[in-house]
Amino acid sequence: MPQTLTFGLFSLNSGACSYPATAARVAQAAEATGFDSLWAGEHVVLPDPRVPPSPLAPEERILDPIVTLTFLAAQTKRVLLGTGIIILPQRNPLVLAKELASLDALSEGRLLFGVGVGYLEPEFRALGIPFTDRGARSEEYLAAMRAIWREPKPAYHGQFVSFAHVQAHPQRNIRIVMGGRSPAAYRRAVEYAVGWYGFALDLEGTAHALQGLREAAERYRRPAELGQLEISVTPRGPVNRQTVEQFAALGVHRLILAPPPHASASELEAFVENIGTTLIGQI
């Protein structure tokens, strides 16, 4: 098994992990076992009744990812903390930039800002955000956030956000991980992100996405300071040593594993221990 492949743990802000004692125990167990990262997803609201493609029933518990990861930062020491993903066009970019910079500072640089444009129209409608312009809005928001994080005199003027003559400290070099499986998402990953995240993919779907990323890399300029694009995937279904090796052979750098749905606290801890013994401990 390749030495470079690492493992993340998904869904640290939902189900049993939406309760603080369980979240803390699972996070600490994952760190001790050798997971390199903890990930929290986002849905501000869920359609009621549930409608496709909503992934969750309306009554399921899911905490805010930034609040959850700030809590977990205080419970851990080295593990990376990833948003998987934040739905960017639903957020105020400057408020979000402040929240993420605060989390990165408090965790001493452990944040991975996973971001996507969203796909649940009822969620956008409830929040009063236009669904049709979510891609263009997301790109402006990213540019505005990078300005407020990095520029000595931050300013940005676009269709959806405009500001100048302001400061927001601490400024941070936040690492961006782009989610999504569209040509636009692949382009954004190449142009803006240190990594790309594909959710619920089998080997065939992963290969298809990686081909899309390679094609985007041939068409669009990647800033040299971003380095090699790091590939993270949450596999569809269970994994074993053979499937891990197959994902690694495709070019995946990190597998972000999702526990079984509706797992109890004890089942989550057993899942973490089993992955540590059968996969992480074998690298």
Buried (B, 14 or more C-beta within 10 A) or exposed (E): EEEEBBBBBBBBBBBBBBEEEBBBBBBBBBBEBBBBBBBBBBBBBBBEEBEEEBBBEEEBEBBBBBEBBBBBBEBBEEBBBBBBBBBBBBBEBBEBBBBBBBBBBBBEEBBBBBBBBBBBBBBBEBBEBEBEBBBBBBBBBBBBBBBBBEEEEBEBEBEBBEBEEEEBEEBBEBBBBBBBBEEBBBBBBBBBBBBBBBBEBBBEBBBEBBEBBEBBBEEEEBEEEBEEBBBBBBBBEEBEEEBBEBBBEBBBBBBBBBBEEEBEBEEBBBBBBEBBEEBBEEB
